[in-house]
Amino acid sequence: METGRHENIAALLAHPSFKFFRYDIIEPFSVAGPVDRIYNLACPGSPPKYQIDPIHTFKTSIIGGMNLLELAEEKSARILQSSTSEVYGDPDISPQPEDYRGLVNTVGPRACYDEGKRCAETLFHEMHERAGVDTRIARIFNTYGPQMDPEDGHVVSNFIMQAFTGEDLTVYGDGQQTRSFCYIEDMLDALTALMEADEVISSIEDPVNLGNPRGIHDAGTC
Ligand SMILES: NC(=O)c1ccc[n+]([C@@H]2O[C@H](COP(=O)([O-])OP(=O)(O)OC[C@H]3O[C@@H](n4cnc5c(N)ncnc54)[C@H](O)[C@@H]3O)[C@@H](O)[C@H]2O)c1
């Protein structure tokens, strides 16, 4: 499921150090020359998009994740997996520490995403343990900022679009649910800090929550 927009990288295309290759990561691929760092951000991130083709979403996390891990092994590259707070499912505690095991419905409408990301974490963990691949796992919480897809179904874009068009703001359930919202620039700082962290932290290859520590009532969804 292609959810990116080419115009978002238009300014980068002119940069001499930037190259764009268009691949589906579930297909085998190779990269010429050395590779130092791999950020695996490939996966549709919003429910209306990842539910269009659930099998492909699942394969993107698992087969795509494996393809990139094998590339990291071949190139001795460090690789970061963009996991998600959705690995906690519908948690019965909040906030969720990293050792919380989660409450995920294996056959629910979000399972292709949630379970795909959970399985990818297992793959990253095992490739670190068995093959010595240098891995990082970021459990990303809700992130917002410029160039979001207005149709992505997340609460921030939903509310903004409904406000622009004068519609009522959609409130799901009893409105008591909370989300933590992180600005994209802060998330990028966190992702690069996690990728570049070299100090000896015994669990650096284990999943790390990345998001705003303050949960707020969003009365919305996603
Ligand atoms: N945005 C958030 O709040 C959030 C929260 C938790 C986790 N994440 C994770 O962060 C990553 C990026 O999220 P986003 O919000 O930018 O999502 P997005 O849907 O806007 O972008 C995902 C990108 O991955 C590409 N992609 C999807 N499937 C692919 C495939 N099989 N092969 C190659 N490319 C593929 C899409 O074309 C798009 O460019 C995702 O892995 C998502 O699961 C995001």
The ligand as an ORCA input file, in Angstrom:
! r2SCAN-3c Opt
* xyz 0 1
  N       2.469      8.425     12.209
  C       2.325      7.863     13.398
  O       1.728      8.436     14.331
  C       2.952      6.511     13.655
  C       2.733      5.894     14.904
  C       3.308      4.646     15.139
  C       4.113      4.039     14.185
  N       4.296      4.647     12.978
  C       5.112      3.943     11.989
  O       6.037      4.843     11.395
  C       6.198      4.520     10.002
  C       5.888      5.739      9.163
  O       4.558      6.170      9.485
  P       3.827      7.291      8.628
  O       2.776      7.883      9.497
  O       4.826      8.175      7.962
  O       3.096      6.352      7.573
  P       2.688      6.671      6.072
  O       1.630      5.683      5.722
  O       2.405      8.119      5.903
  O       4.034      6.371      5.283
  C       4.508      5.050      5.134
  C       5.446      4.979      3.950
  O       5.779      3.597      3.730
  C       5.572      3.299      2.345
  N       5.250      1.867      2.217
  C       4.171      1.199      2.686
  N       4.244     -0.112      2.360
  C       5.410     -0.268      1.675
  C       6.062     -1.379      1.074
  N       5.536     -2.623      1.101
  N       7.255     -1.166      0.445
  C       7.815      0.078      0.408
  N       7.249      1.167      0.968
  C       6.053      0.984      1.588
  C       4.430      4.204      1.916
  O       4.348      4.362      0.517
  C       4.833      5.504      2.643
  O       5.830      6.192      1.915
  C       5.266      3.339      9.722
  O       6.012      2.146      9.805
  C       4.250      3.395     10.858
  O       3.761      2.114     11.171
  C       3.743      5.855     12.694
*
